Amino acid sequence: MTLAIYQGSPVMGDPEAALTCLERQLSTASAAGASMLVMPELFLPGYNQPALHKSLAQSLNGDWMQRLRHMMLSKNCGVTIGWAERTEAGVFNAATAIDRDGNILGHYHKIQLFGDMEKRSFVPGDRYVIFDLDGIRTALLICYDVEFAQHVHALAAQGVSLILVPTANPTGYEHVPEHLLPARAAEMGISIAYANYCGSEGDLSFCGQSLLVGPDGRYRAKAGASPALLIADLSAEIAPALRSTQLTDLRKVQPYVS
C-alpha cells in the first residue's frame, strides 16, 4: 500500500483555504497511486488558533465532513485529517480517516492533550480506534499521543501494524521525529506515518520532519523543514532478524520492595 503524507504551512485559521489545499494535495496523492493521504493536526480550522477552536468547531455530520466525504469520491484517495469536533460532551481535538469511497473508517479523540492551550480548548479522549485499511490493521493517534510508549504498546498488542498520526510538532521538539518515532516503531514492529506542519502560525513555529518510519525503525520517507508531499510504500521487505519480538519476549517480574 502507498501512503501520502502532507507537510505544509498553516492556513492561518481559514477553513476554505485549508479545504482548497487539501483538494490539491489529494489530486497529487491520487495521481501517485496513494490509498491514503495523512494531513496535520487540527488542519481545520488551524492548530495555533485557540480563539477559533470552539467558535468554528463542527459536528461529525457537519459541513466539513460532508464536503470531505464527497471530495473522496472524485479523487480515488482517502484522507486522514485532524480537526476540531463539537459534541454534546464538549470540543475535541479529533482525527478522522475517510476511505476513497467517502466512508468513515475511524474517528478518534486525542487522549494526551499537550500544553495549556490544548487543555483550555479541548476535552481529552479516552479510547483507541482501530480499523482495516486495505487489509492492514490500522489505528489513529494525534501528536503527543504517539510519544507515549504505553499507547503504542497497547495498540500493537491488539494487532495494529500501522499508526496514522496528524501532528503539530513545534520547533525545539525535533527529538520526536529523529529519535522517539523510530524507537516506537522498532520496539513494537509497526509503521508510523506522521504529518506535521512547517513554517509558523502566530507565535508558534513548527519543525517539519514529517515521515513514514517502518517496523525496523528505518525511514521510508522523511521531509525536512520545507513544504513537501511524501509518497511512500509500506511493502518494503524486512529481514526477519530485524523484526521486533518484544511483545512475545517480555518477561513480567514482581516489583522490588526493600
Secondary structure, DSSP 8 states (H G I E B T S, - for coil): -EEEEEEB---TT-HHHHHHHHHHHHHHHHHTT-SEEE--TTTBT-SS-HHHHHHH-B-TTSHHHHHHHHHHHHHT-EEEEEEEEEETTEEEEEEEEE-TTS-EEEEEE-SS--HHHHHHH--------EEEETTEEEEE--GGGGG-HHHHHHHHHTT--EEEEE---BTT-THIIIIIHHHHHHHHT-EEEEE-BEEEETTEEEE---EEE-TTS-EEEE--SS-EEEEEES-----GGGS--HHHH---------
